[in-house]
Amino acid sequence: MQHNGWQTVTVASYDAFKNVVNGSGWDLDGAYGDQCYDIAFLLWYSLGFPQGYPVNGGTGNAYDIWTQRANNTSYGGTEYFDIITSLDDVKRGDVLIYDQFSLNPFGHVGLADEDYSTWHSDNPSSYEFPILSQNNNGIPYAGGGSFANIHGYDTRLFLGAFRVKAWIPTPPPREKKRKFPWVLYDRTLRQRRQLLSRR
């Protein structure tokens, strides 16, 4: 299904976002059809940023989402993203920004579909890390680009990532350790000593 124009989708979790986005086409800005940047537009707009975020300094390049990262993490006093600089730290749902190369001078943006460390240990000789994005191996859209899908993208082009703070799992509450009742133990010990001393 093709979606055109600015709209929001659920961002309750990465899986909720993926279930809505994957297999459909998204052209929020009306420029060049279903581009990878439209998925970033959709996420930022659905989180509460105004239209046009993430910004890229006016270049139109996906890789400039990273060069402009200081302007793309918060809005209106709310911090929406943590910055991830190491590929080894990438978790499922992180928004990965990729550099340009000779066949793609614009770079690329997509969401990690697996934790990198787990994936890499299972695929040590591969560079094609699975991401959710558009305009790469999806169903072609007549207006340009292609539908969102899960596909591999070269990790050697990784620049950095944004982690949606709302998607960071909260650790389960720690069970409070019961303190040993030293006062009762001390009282019992004294009572035993007194009993023994009377004998």
C-alpha positions in Angstrom: 0.0 0.0 0.0 1.3 3.5 -0.9 1.1 6.3 1.7 1.7 9.9 0.6 1.9 13.1 2.7 2.8 13.8 6.3 1.2 11.3 8.7 2.0 9.5 12.0 2.1 5.9 12.9 2.4 4.0 16.1 5.8 4.2 17.8 5.0 2.2 20.9 8.0 -0.1 20.0 10.2 -1.0 17.1 8.0 -4.0 16.4 4.9 -1.9 16.3 6.5 0.6 13.9 7.9 -2.2 11.8 4.5 -3.9 11.5 3.0 -0.8 10.1 5.8 0.3 7.8 7.2 -2.9 6.4 5.9 -3.9 3.0 4.3 -0.4 2.2 5.6 2.7 0.5 6.0 6.0 2.3 6.5 9.4 0.5 6.0 12.0 3.2 7.7 14.9 1.6 6.5 14.3 -2.0 10.1 14.3 -3.3 11.4 11.5 -5.5 8.9 8.9 -4.3 9.7 6.3 -1.6 13.1 7.2 -0.4 15.0 5.9 2.6 14.8 9.4 4.1 11.0 9.1 4.2 11.2 6.3 6.9 13.3 8.7 9.0 10.8 11.5 8.4 8.0 9.1 9.5 9.7 8.1 12.7 10.7 11.6 13.8 7.3 13.0 12.9 5.5 10.2 14.8 7.7 10.8 17.8 6.6 14.4 18.0 9.1 16.4 15.9 7.7 18.9 13.4 7.7 18.2 9.6 11.1 18.2 8.1 13.0 16.3 10.8 15.5 14.9 10.9 17.3 17.8 9.3 20.3 17.4 7.0 21.5 21.0 6.6 19.6 21.4 3.3 21.8 18.9 1.4 19.1 16.2 0.9 21.7 13.6 1.8 20.8 10.8 4.3 24.3 10.7 5.7 23.9 14.4 6.8 21.4 13.2 9.3 24.5 12.2 11.2 26.5 15.3 10.6 23.5 17.3 11.9 22.9 14.8 14.8 23.1 17.6 17.5 19.9 19.1 15.9 18.1 15.7 15.5 18.0 14.3 19.0 15.6 16.6 20.8 12.8 19.0 20.2 10.8 21.3 22.4 12.8 20.4 25.5 12.3 16.6 25.1 15.3 14.4 24.4 14.0 11.6 22.1 17.2 9.8 21.1 20.5 8.6 22.5 23.5 8.7 20.1 25.3 5.4 19.4 28.8 5.7 17.9 30.0 2.1 17.9 28.5 -0.5 15.6 29.1 -3.1 18.3 26.6 -1.2 20.5 23.8 -1.2 17.9 20.5 -2.7 19.2 17.4 -3.8 17.3 15.4 -0.7 16.4 18.3 1.8 16.3 18.3 4.2 13.4 21.5 3.6 11.5 23.1 6.3 9.3 25.3 5.1 6.4 27.9 7.1 4.5 28.0 7.8 0.8 30.0 5.7 -1.7 30.5 5.8 -5.5 27.2 4.1 -6.4 25.2 6.1 -3.8 26.4 9.6 -3.2 23.5 10.3 -0.8 24.1 7.7 1.9 21.4 5.7 3.5 19.2 5.4 6.6 17.4 2.4 8.1 16.5 0.7 11.3 18.4 -2.2 12.7 16.3 -5.4 12.6 18.7 -7.3 14.9 21.2 -6.6 17.7 24.5 -6.2 15.8 26.6 -8.2 18.3 24.3 -11.2 18.1 24.0 -11.0 14.3 27.8 -10.6 13.9 28.6 -13.6 16.0 26.3 -15.7 13.8 27.6 -14.0 10.5 31.3 -13.1 11.2 32.2 -12.9 7.5 29.2 -10.9 6.3 28.9 -7.1 6.0 25.2 -7.2 5.0 23.5 -6.3 8.3 19.7 -6.5 8.2 17.8 -3.2 8.3 14.3 -1.9 7.7 14.4 0.8 5.0 13.1 2.0 1.7 14.5 2.4 -1.8 16.6 -0.8 -1.6 15.4 -4.1 -2.9 11.7 -3.4 -2.2 8.7 -3.4 -4.5 9.3 -0.5 -7.0 7.0 2.5 -6.7 6.0 4.3 -10.0 6.7 7.6 -8.4 10.3 6.6 -7.6 12.1 4.5 -5.0 10.7 1.3 -3.6 8.6 0.0 -0.7 10.0 -0.6 2.8 11.5 -4.0 3.4 14.1 -5.8 5.4 17.4 -6.1 3.5 21.2 -6.2 4.2 23.3 -3.1 4.1 27.1 -2.8 4.2 28.3 -2.2 7.8 31.6 -0.7 6.5 29.6 2.4 5.7 28.2 2.8 9.2 28.5 6.4 10.6 26.5 6.2 13.7 23.0 5.5 15.1 20.1 7.1 17.0 18.4 5.0 19.7 14.8 5.9 20.5 14.8 6.5 24.3 11.2 5.2 24.6 12.2 1.9 23.1 15.0 1.2 25.6 13.7 -1.7 27.7 13.6 -0.9 31.4 15.3 -3.5 33.5 13.1 -5.5 35.8 12.9 -4.2 39.4 15.7 -5.6 41.5 14.5 -7.7 44.4 15.3 -5.9 47.6 17.6 -8.0 49.7 16.3 -8.5 53.2 18.7 -7.3 55.8 19.8 -9.8 58.4 18.0 -9.0 61.7 21.1 -8.3 63.7 19.1 -6.8 66.6 17.1 -9.9 67.0 20.2 -12.1 66.6 22.0 -10.1 69.2 19.1 -10.2 71.7 18.8 -14.0 71.2 22.6 -14.5 71.7 22.5 -12.4 74.9 19.6 -14.5 76.2 21.4 -17.7 75.5 24.6 -16.4 77.3 22.5 -15.5 80.3 20.9 -18.9 80.4 24.3 -20.6 80.2 25.8 -18.4 82.9 23.1 -19.3 85.3 23.8 -23.0 85.1 
